[in-house]
Amino acid sequence: MEKLEIKRSLIEICKEKQQESINNIKFVMDDAQKSANEYGQPKDRYDSYRMQLLRKKDMFASQFQKAIEQMETLNKINVSKKTELVTFGSLIFTDDQNILVAIGLGKIMLGDEMYYAISPNVPFYQAMQNCKKGDEFEFRGRKIKIIDIV
């Protein structure tokens, strides 16, 4: 499989995973709101159960908003463009592992190969940022060589 096609496939997998996350969060957020509505008004001034349900819904609403923002971030990646330097949207092949700089989703299997989707906010990315093909960078005392960048 051509490396640009691998990048496209990985981005699609990331989008599918993120959409699944969005759907799950939306479901539990709606469920918490429904439970609060069914419970009705507080029974007395010491009844905090409804408020607890509403706080739970608000927590999920916050997670939902972050998940939507991460999906928008994924949509900004140009999957038909090769990059020369390690930057947001790059697919990096190293002598140790393969990394997609997008959002932090962790391990992704594509065929028999394992890739790691990382955020540009993590220290590992900071260590290799702006490196190019053939460069070495050090992370936690280990030297890692960049084999290729797409």
N, C-alpha and C positions, 0 to 999 in steps of 0.2 A: 504494500500500500504506500502510495506517495505521501511524503511528509505533510504537505499542505492538506491533503485529504484526511490524514490523521487528525490534524488540527480542527478541521471542520467537524469531524465525527465527535471529537472530544467536547467541542463547544455545544453540539446538539445534546450529548449526554448530560452535560452540566445544566442545560436549559430544562431538560426533562426532570432531572432531580430537583431543580429549584422550583419548577411548577408543581411538582408533587408536594414539596414542602409548603408552598403557598396554599395549596388546596387543603392540606392537613390543618394548618394554622387557622385558616378561615372556618373550617368545620368546628374546631374546638372553641373558637371565639364566638361563633354564632350559637353554639350549644350553651356556653356560659351565659350569654345574654338571654337566651330562651329560659334557662333555669331561673334566672333572676326575675324575669317577667312572670313566670308561673308562680313563684314564691309570693309575689305581691309586695305590698308595702311592709316595712318593719312592724312587727307585732307590738313592740314597746321600745323605749329608748335604749334598752340593753341588748336588743336584737341586732346583732351585727352580721348575721348570715347573708342577707341580701347585699350588704355593702361588700362583703368578702367576695361574693359572686361577681359583682360589678368590677372590683379591683382585678379579679382574675381575667375578666373580659378585656379590661384596659391593658393588662400585661400582654395578652395575646394580640391585641390591636397594634401594640408597639412592635412586636415580633413580626406581625404581618406587614407592617410598613417597611421594616428593614429587609424582609424577604423580597418585596416588590422592588425596592431600590437595588438590591443585588441582581435581580432579573434585568433591570434596566442597564446595569453595568455590563452584564453578559451581552446584551444586545448591541453595545457599543464596540465590541471587538470585530475588527475587520478580518474575516476568515479567509479572504482571498489575497491578503498581503503578507509577504514574508518580511521579517524584521532582521536587521543587521545586528542590533544590540539587544540585550536583555531588557525588556520593557513590558508594560501592561499589554496583554494579549499574545505574548511570545510563548512558543512551545520550545522548551529547551531540552536537549538531549545531553546528558553528562555521562561521565564514565561510571557514575554511581546510580543515577536514577533519571527518570524523565519527568519534567515539570511543565505544567501549564499555568501561566500567570493570569489569573482571572478573578475568581472568588474562592474563598476557603471551603472547599467541599471534600478535601482529603483524597483517599484512594479512588481511582477509577480504572476499571479493567476494560481494555479494548482488545478483543481477541485474546492472545496469550500474553500481551504486554500490560504492565502496570504503569499508570501515570498518577501524578499527584497534582491536584488543582489547588493552588495556593493563592492567597491574597497578596497584593503588593504591599500590605502593611506589616507583613511578618519579617522577623530578622533574617531568615534564610534568603528572602528576596533582596533585602537591603544589602546583603553580602555580595550578591552577584549582579546587582543593578548596573546597567550600562556596560557590562562585559560583552565581548564579542566572541565569535567562533574561534576556538583555539586558546582562549584565555583560561587561566586558572584563578580560582578564588579560594579563600580560606574561610571555613565556617566551623566553629567550635574545635579548633585545633586540627582539622582535616583539610587537606588540599583536594579540591574537586576541579576537574577539567571539563570545560564545555566542548563537546564534540560537534554539535550543530545547533542552530537556532532557526526556527521557522516563524 
